[in-house]
Amino acid sequence: MPILDWDVSVVRCFAPAGRQPLLTATFLRLALLAIVLTSGPAALSATTLAAQPLPAGGAPQSQKQTGEQLLGLLQARQLEQAISLGQEAVARWPQNADFHHWLGIAYFQRGKDDEALQQLAQAERLRPDDYDIHYDTALVHLQDQKYPLAAEQLQKALRLKPDRPLARLLLGRAYQNSNRSLQAIEEFKTALRLQPDVPLGHYHLGYAYASLGRDQQAVAEYKKEVARGDSNAEVYYQLGHVLLQTGQAQAAIENLRQATEQDGSRADAFYDLGKALLALKQTPAAMQALRRSITLNPSDPSPHYQMSRALRLTGDSAGAGSEMQLFEQLRKQQPQSGGMASGVH
């Protein structure tokens, strides 16, 4: 059975290469502990971790009793006890694929990914045609940002059950993070065909389009995601970012304000908001947004460049010069890419 019954808050964990656009790499583990991050609690699989009665008194004697107790411990988040019992179970019944699988889940919840993968590999060896084992192994690889390995496991899972939209979505994320955007787009489209309201399906498709410079298609997909009514700061930010890139500053401002209102810690959203406001000559508001961006991410040179422009528009040449000096100093500290580091994005 799968580790997680994926809901909207879980699907959002897989970030494109480079900046993490949704949640950090620790999200899977947090979701397993049912921590609410943004749009609701992540639900543990109702079938895998259904509440099970513990045996009355004494250690479990049979495989059935052991399985029931192990599942009960997982459900109760008693991870150390689950690991201890799971270790005893796989030692006593080494050919039981479920016990290896469930011990792998316990290790994963506990943050011991290497041990989790060892147990999941044993489960796969014992039962190679189990969709859930491949799917759960992929989740651990995604957690560890080992995207080719995750894609391999999801491909195996989908050969067994090709009509699973969330697996398709996750395979698309693995492809996107491996710079295989065209393949990612096909997986996202398939996921949306299978389930038109698949959580953040349009967001992911839009991001893939944007990574290829297909901005109008990206905007269309982001707008579809917003229209679903449960969008988070990341969706609004990406929509606003692409709108700004395509010269639609006013529309960008509306979405970037939504992003900053939902998440006041996003330096990138405040930066883009400042740029958009500056493009419309709303200089005081632009400076306020840029100052916020600088406070949140003081090592980024770009807001200082835009602040220099804004101060020059107000006639403050000395302030503009100081900001430009800060920009140059920070730019030199940035890692170079492709032989140069412009410092402006």
Steps between C-alpha positions, in 0.01 A plus 500: 500500500628853434667706770274794434158565363607806304301818543565854382752577771707194414512541125651845544827371639683435175702794390663571165877503478654812649274702725258295712168642380259329734631343813833381630633151452393406851132528414444131442620415847294779654195387308543152635482648847176675403640850549281765341716726284269693274179364359408221736631192674668227302301185544668169564366226281169382636564150371864462600487666839141430599457487874569150619432353846808399690514143629378470856804452721837351418706504184332412170533133416390472138573682178144633502531635855841649422366673191204643690722632777755645258227685310353623826836641609541676167152647528579624853835648378684287756792473264772362726270219611395440140862475393584263784204276424567520127859392549383200704239419235739499203749293699232245586321501164760619246284399203207720601504793254246697703720506807797633300269755337352621828838511673616714209207734564594526868861580415388760247273668752789503745728670247719195437478495123792262436351238728159560344637435152670181615172362630303615197757334273448176690125537463540560127723193467236287670207652313621675183152555356365706791394850394513640853856389567625669183293810577626529858860442393458786253383727781819438696711575191302818441557599861873450443484688167616191310270572211618242242460222759158634593399506134614140456283384791199700385535354152490152653196593705316645201566192289295317762230767542520750215185689596630654823494881452709590804774256401495661156531842662792389715673344200462832324664672798787254491544565127481878550770485767715296262472763224266282296230762461338360186448163665378677813238687297364177359469348848323808634258496208431132560439564870252775414322278248465228762389743770421856382512632858821324599658724766734758346498323166461828310766662716754233415412510130532878506840481666622257237380731223670797667829308525492470120416867446144422395368784713150537358428131554646530850271795580197307374579202723576711806167681455321166486665404829398830659143448377479181706477726804758349735824647364790576728770766493717301261234480230430873524871576496572295190202651318606851598860429403412386149254789454776742595740335257246543220445869574166470679603697806154585636379141484830392651451736796161350583642149522825599670304683769304180557829311534643745754176510700492122525871466578676805635839327501541478122781732395452403135135607501578836660782551249278434200227714655749785532607460137139497380409809703810676374402418142173686561686795662348425841834582655423529875312168502777342293764614748300359789480159332868505407603588856301202622675276248840628616411432863391146420796418276788741567748306284301548178648787295200546271272699735781752552522553126126566478514719812773705332269555203214598728710749699626658181140554393438687825805721442708342775824459307710434812267226619489352153879491491519327836254234390695444179817453703325242715378328186855480359642370829238228532519414131868417533418262784251302291603164348574536135290326236609450143810711549318809632284610785278794412336507840166617357202274452 
